[in-house]
Amino acid sequence: MNANQFVESSPDVLEIKHNRVTVNTGDPSPRVKKIPPELRKKKIDFSSEPNLIKRFIWRLKEDPNFLRSTVQLAFVLLCIWIGYEFHLFVKWGMSGGDAPFVERPPGVDGFLPIASLMGLLHWLYTGTVNTIHPAGVFIFIAIVGIGLLFKKSFCSWMCPIGTLSESLWMFGEKIFGRNINVPRWLDYPLRSLKYLILFYFLWAIFGMSAQVLEAFLYSPYNRVSDIKMYLFFSDMSNFALTVILILVIGSVVIKNFWCRYLCPYGALLGSLSWLSPVKITRNKSTCIDCELCTRACPSNVKVHKANKVHSDECMACMSCVQACPVKNCLELKTTVTNTRVPNIVFASLIVGVFVAITGLAMLMGTWQNDIPKDEYKHHFENIHRPMYDH
C-alpha cells in the first residue's frame, strides 16, 4: 500500500497525486501530515534510560547524528592533542634546546597532503617509503581508502576542517535563521574551482620524475615543512589573516563554503566516491515526497529525486536519513546486494579503515621519521635562512 494514501486530509493539503503531497504555499515548510504506525519512525526518548553509559550506547546505536558527532569530537580531540605536542616540540626547537624536549608527533604529517601525495608517488616509483614524512603517506592512503569505500564520509565524519566548517554554518544558521543558498548558475562554476585546484596539483606532481620527487622530499624545505606551516599560522601576515577571515565569514553564511568550493581533498574524495559500494538509497514505494531529506542535506543534494544518491557532493553524513519520517524509506545500502548498513557498523568501518592502515604503518616501523634530534636542532637554528624557503 502506498504511503500517500495515509496522508491526513487538511486545508493545507491541496493535492495528493502521483505519490506527491502538495502543501499550501502559505506554509513554506513541507509537512508530513499523518503516517500509519507501521510506516512511521518511532521517536525515541533516550532520557528514559537513567544509566548514563547505557543511554550513551543506546544513542550511538539509534541516533546517526549523535554517532557522527561523537566520532567528529574524538578526531578533533586527537588533532588537538597532536597539535599541542607539536607546539611543545616547536617550542623546544625555537628555544635552542633550553625548553624540555618533546618528541615530534608523526600525526602532524596528516596536515601535509601535497607532500604526502608526492611521497606516495615516490613510493610507487621506487618501492621505498620516504623517511621524512612517512606517516603522511599512510594517512593519505587511509583517507583515499575511506573515499573509495564509503563515499566522502571522511569529510563529514573525521576531517577537523570539515567539522569546523559545519560548526560555522550551523552557528550562522542559528544567528541569522538561515544560510545563503547560492543560485545554481553560480554554484556549479564555484564547485568546479576545487576540481581545477586538484587537477593543477595532480598535473604538477604526476609530471615529476622519481629523481625530482626524491630531491624535493629530502630537501631542506620539506624536512621542516611542518615547522614552516606552524610558523605561518603562529605569525600570520595581514594578507593571510584577511584570507582566513573571508573563508570564515563565507563558511558562516554558506554551508560548507570551503569544502564545497575550494578543498582539493574534497574534490579527490568526491571523484572517488562514484566507485563506493555504498549509497544512500530511497524506497520509492514508501516515499511521501515530503522533501525533508533534501532540506536536511548540507550539500544541497536533491535526495528526494534520487533512487540512489550518486552525487560527488554526498558526504554520507546521514542527515537525510535522520530527517526522513518514514521507516526504512531512506537508508544507506550496498549497491550490489542492496543490504542495509547499520549506522554503528558504518562508523566502525570508517574508523576501522583509518586505524588499520595507520596502525599497519606503525607495526612496519614506517611511521616515525628518521630525522634525529641534533639535526632538528640545526634546522631550527637556521630555519629563517633562504635554503629553507620554497
N, C-alpha and C positions, 0 to 999 in steps of 0.2 A: 504494500500500500504506500502511495506517495506521500511524502511529508507535508506537501502543501494542502492536502485535504484536511489537515488538523489545525490550520491557522484559524484563529477565532475571528468571527465577523466583528467588525468595528467600523465606526465612521472614518477612522484613519485609514482603513484598508480600502482602496479604490478598486482594485482588481486582483484576482487570483487566477492567473492564466499561464500555461506553459511553464509550470514549476517556478513561477516568479510572483513575489508578493510586492505589489505596488503600494507604497505608503504615501499618505497625504504630504504634499510638498511643504506644507506649513511646519512639518516636523523634519528637520534636516538629518536627523539620526535614524537610519533604518532600524526597525524594531521587530523582534520576533514576538508574535502575539501569544501563541499557545502551542506547545508541542506535547504530544501524549507521553505518559510515563515511560513507555518502552523505548522512546527515541530521545527523551530529554536527558541531558547530562545532569547527574546529581551534584548539587553544590555541597561540598564537604566542609563541615565545621571542625577545623583542626583544633580549635580551643577546647573541644570536648575531651581531648586526651590530656589529663593532668600531668603525666610524666613528660618532662621536657625532652628527654632523649628519644622516647618513643614518638613524641609529636614531631620532632625534627626528622626522624627517619621516615615517618609517615608522609610528611610534606615532600621529602626528597623523592619518594615513590610516586606521589599523586599530583604534585604541582610542578610542571615543567619550568615555569618562570622562577620559582624558588630554587629549583635544582640548578638552573643555569646561573643564577645569581651567586649561589654557593661556590660553584666552580670558578666563576669570574673572581670572586673575592679571594679564593685560595691562590690563584695565579697572580693577582695584584699584590698580595702579601709576599709571595715568592719573589716577585720583581723588586718590591721594596727592600726585602732582605738582601738580595743580590746588590741592589743599588747602594745600600748602607755599607756593606762590606767593601764594595769598590771605592766608595767615598773614603773609607779608612785607609785603603791601600794607596789611593792618590795622596791623601794627607801625609802618609808616611813618606812617599816619594818626594813630594814638594817641600817637605821639611828637611831634606838632605839626610834622611835616616834617623833624625832625632826623635820623631814620634814612634810609638810602638808599631812594630811590623805586623801587618795583617795580610794573609795570603790573598792574591788576586782571585776573585770568583770566576771560574770559566763561563758561567752562565751569561756574563756580560757580552759574550760573543753573539748572543741572540739579537743584539741591537746593532749588528754589523751585517745586514743582509747582503750588501754588494760584495763584501769580502768573502762572505760565506758561499755565495754563488760561484765566485771565482775559485774558491777553494775546492768546491765540488767538481767543477770542470777540470781543474788541475788534477784532481784525484782520478777522474775518468781518463785523462790523457796519460798519466804517469803510473797509476796504480798505487800511489803513495799519498797519504793524508798529510797536508802541510802541518807543521808543528808550531805555527804562530797563533792561529785561531782555529784549532781543530774542533772545538766544541760547536762553533758556529756552523760548521759543515753538517754536523749531525742534527742540530736544531733545525736547520733549513730542510734537511731530508724529512724530519718528523712533520714539519708544517706542510710540506708538499704532499706527504703521505696522507695526512688528515684531509687535505683538499681533494685528493683523488678518491678517497673512500667515503668521506662524509660531507661533501659539498664545502661551502665556505664556513663551516662550523668553527674553525679556528678563530675567525674574525669576531664572532659573537659569543663564543664560549671561553676563549683563553687569552686573546690578544689584549694587553693592557691599554693600548691606544684605542682599540675598539670599545673597551669598557669605559674609558674616559669620554670618548665621543658620544656614547649612548647616554652617559650621565649628563653631559652638557645639553643634548637636545631635550632630555626629559626635564631638566631644570628650566629650559626655555619654554617648554610646553606648560609647565606649572606657573611660571611667571606671567607669560603672555596669553595663556589659554589655548594656544595652538602654535604649530610650526608653519613656516612658509612652504607651500607646495610649489616647487619650480615647474613652470609650464613645460609640456612635453617637447615643444620646439627648441627649448633651451636646455632641457635636461639631457637629451640624447647627445648633443655635441659636448656638453660638460663631462658626461660619463666617459666619453672617448679619450679624455685627457689622460686618465690613469693608464689606459692601454698604450697611448703614444709614449708615455714615460717608460712603461715596461718594455716596449719594443726598442726604444733607444738603448736601454741598459743591455738587453739581450743582444742587440746588434753589436754594441761596443765590446761586450765581454766574449761572445762567441766568435768574434773576429780575431781574438788574441791566440797566439800560439802557446804551446806548453812553456816555452822558454820565457815569453813575455809575462805569462801568468806567474811563473815562479819568481821572476825578477821583482814583480810587484809584491807578491805575498811575503817575500823575505826582505823587502826594502825597509829602510829605517822608518819611513812614514807608517807602513802597515803594522810594524811592530808596536807602535804606540797609537794606532788609530783610535782605540778605545779611550785612551787617555785624552787625546785631542778632542774627541767627542765630549768628554766630561768637561774639559776646559771651555769648550764652545758654549755649553749651557750654563756653566758657572760664571762666565764673564761675557755675556752676550752683548753684541753691538746693538745700537739703536735700531738698525735696519732689521736685524734678526728678531729683535723683540717685537717690532711692528708687524712683521710677517706672522709670527706666532699669535699675536693678539688678533689679527684678521682671521686666522684659522679658528681661534677660539670663538670669536663672535659668529663666524659662519656656522660653526657647529652648534651654537646655542639656538639659532633661528632656523636652521635647516637640518633635518635628520641625517646623521652620519655624513656630514659635509666632507670631511677629509677622506673617509673610507669610500664614499660613493664616487667622488670626482678626482681624487688625486693620488690615492695609495696604490703604488705599483704591485705591492704584495697582494692587495685585494683583486687587482686585475689578473694576476697569475692564478690565484686560487679560484677566481670566478671562471676562468678558462678551463681549469682542470675539473671543476665541479660538473661539467657536462658528462664526464665519464663516471661520476659517482653512482654506485649501485643502489643508493637510497634516494628517495624523492618524497616530498610532501604530496600526498595523493588524496583526491576528493572523490567521495562517493556520490555520483550524480543522482542516484535514486532516492537518497535521503536528504540531499541538499535543498534548503528552502530559499536559497539566493538572498539571504539577508545582507550579504557583503560585509559582515562583521570581520571576517578573516582578512579581507583586503584592507579594511580600515585599520586593523591592528598591525599590519605588516610595516615595519620601519623602513623597508626598502621599496615600498610602493609597488610591489608585485601584485598583479591582478589575480589573486589566488582564486577568487570565486568564478573565474572563467576557465581555469585550467583543470584538466583531468589529473595531470601530474605536473608539478612545478619544475620546469627545466631552467628557469631564468638564472643567468650568471650572477644576479644580484641577491638571490636567495641565500641567506646565511644559516639556514636551519635553526633559527633561534626559537622556534616552536610557539611564537606569539600568536600566529594564526590558529594553530591547533588549540591553544588555550582559549582563544576567543570564540571558537565555534560552539554554539549551544546544543548541537545535535550529537548524540552519542555515535561514535565510530564513523562519523561523516568525513572528518578531516584527520588524517593520520600520517605518520612517517612510515613508509613501507619500502621493502626491497623491490627493485624493478623486475627481477626475474621471477621470484616465487610469490610476489605480492603479499609478503608476510609483514605484519606489523612489527615495528621495532620499539619496544618499551622505552620510555624516557630514561630510566635509570641505566638500561643497557646501552643506549646511545651515548650517554655521558661517560660511562665506564670505558666504552670503546675509544672515544676521542682522547680521553686522558691516558688510557692504556697504551695507545699507539705512541703518544709522545714520551711516556715514561719508558716504554720498551726500547725505543730507538736511542734515546739519550742514555738509558741505563746500559745498553749494549756498548756504547762508546766508552763508558766508564770501565766496564769489565775488560774491554780490549786495550785499555791503557791509552786511548786516544782522546781523552777529554781535557786533561791539563796540557797547557803549552810547555815548551821546554826552555823558556827564557829564564835564566837564573836570576836570583835576587841582585847580585852585583851588576849584572847587565842592565837590569831595570833602573838601578841607582844611577848608572851612567846616562841612560836615556833621559831620566828626569832632570839631570843636571844640564843637559844640552837641548831640551825639548823645544826651546824657542829659536834654535838655530835654523837656517834655511834648509838644511838637509832633511828636516822633519816636516817640511811643507809639502803640499801636494796640489 
